[in-house]
Each structure stands twice: as structure tokens, then as C-alpha cells.
Amino acid sequence: MNALGLSILFSLVPITIEGVVSLLISTTIIFVSIVLSDAIIAHEMEAKEVLVMSFFTYFLTPLAQALLARYIPFIGFILVPLFVWFVLGEIFLRKDSTTNMKVAIVAFVIYQILIYSGIVSRVAGLVL
């Protein structure tokens, strides 16, 4: 693991109260995006699996981006997180691959819209 990957990993682990609250907000938003995609596709997933997937998505996506940024510089910004969502969907969702892929794509798009629209930072600002 290179130094950039380790610095990203340690920046993801919250050591302050604000960091823990931010982690909970981000994980909740990931959870909601997966649940919304489930409602759109009628997948009927278990909440426990979705919650575990949201935690892993929060930690593994930036770590994978940091590790692979050197090898996939431009398109990796979108493709690496999408690949992480696909893999985690296959591991945690336990349905057929086509349905898992649809849920992962819709959840990824919802999460990206929420991140880039600034909703996550607004909610964090209200709570903190």
C-alpha cells in the first residue's frame, strides 16, 4: 500500500465528534440511496445487509480511488467507485447479478447526485 493510500485510509477514520457525526450522516445517505434504488427496482433487500454495504462503500470507495488513481487517472474517478458499488452489491445483495447491477447503478447515481448537489454538506452543517 502506498503512502497516498494510507493517508486516505487514516483520513477516513474519524477521531473527533464532528468526524463521527459526518461518518454517520454519509453512511445514512448511502443507506438511503440504496433503499431508494431498492424501491425503484423492487428488490426487497434486508436492511441489515444494506447497512453493512453502506459502511463498506463509505470506506472502500475512497481507498480504491487512492490506490488506483495512478493507473486509471481520468476515467477512474467515476469507474472505480462504480466498480466498488458493483462488487459490494454482488457480495451483499444476494439476488441475481442483473438485479444487483441495476440496484448498484441506481444507488450510485443517487449517491453521486446527493454528494454533488451539496445536500450532504448541508445536512452535516445543520447537525453540527
N, C-alpha and C positions, 0 to 999 in steps of 0.2 A: 504494500500500500504506500503510495507516495505521500509527500508532506501535504499536498493540497487536499487529498482525500481525508487525511487525519484532521486537518484544520476544519474541514466541512463537518466531519463527524462530531468533533468537540463543540462546534458552534450550534449543533442541533440539540445538544443535551442542555436543558435549562438548569441554571444554577441560582436563579433569582425567582421571586414570587411572580414578577411580571413575565418571566420566561415560561414558567409553568402554566400561567393563565393563557399565554399566547399559544402554547402547545395544545392545551385543551380546546381552545377556540378553533385552531387549524384542524385538529383531529375531528372535532364535531362537524366542521364544514365538509370535510372529506366524507364523513359518515353520512351526512345529509345528501351529498351529491350522489353517493352510491345508492341510498334509499330512493332518491328521486328517479335515478335511472332504472331501478328495480320496478318502480311504479309505472314507468313508461313502457317497459318491456314485459311486465307481469311475470317476473322471475320467481317471486316469493322466497327470498333468501332468509336465513336466520340472522337475527340482529347480532348475535354473538360473533358469527363469522365476519359480518360486515364491520363490526367494531375492531376486531383484530386486524382485518385488512386495512382499515383506515390508519391504524397506528403504524403498520409496516410501510404503507405508502408514504406516510409523512417522513419516515426516517430513510427509507431505501432510495427514494427518488433523487434527492439532492446528492446523496452519496454516490449513486450510479452516475449521475451527471458529472460530478467532480472527477471520478475515476476515468470516465470515457471521454471527457471534453477534449483531450489531446488527440484522440483518434478519430472522433466524429465532431469536428469543430462547429459547423453551422447548423446542419440539419439535426444534429444530436440534441439540440436544445428542446425540440419537440419529440423526436423519435425515441430518445432514451426514456423519458418519463412515460410515454405511451407504452413502450415495451415493458416497463416495470409494472404498469397497471395490468397489462395482458397477463404477465406471469403470475402476479398475485391473484388475479381473477381466476386463473386456472387452478391455483392451489386452494383458494378459499371458497369459491362459489359452488363447486360440486354439481354442476349441470353440464349439458353438452357444450362442446367448445364454441360452437357458433353463438349460442346464447351468452356464454361467458364473455366472448369478444364484444358482442353488442353492448352488454352491461358495462364493460370496461371502457369502451369508446364513449358512450353517453356520459358516464360518470366523470371521465377525464375531461370531456368538453365542458360539462357543468362546473367542475372544479376550476378549470382554467378561466372560464368566464367570471366566476366569483373572485378569483385572485386578481385578474387584470381590471375588473371593474372597481376595485377598491373596497368592496364590501367587507373583506376580511380585516383590513386595517381600520375601517370604521367601527366594526363590532369590537375589535380589540381596544380601540380608543374609548368606546363607551364603557367597557368593563373596567379598564384600567384607569 
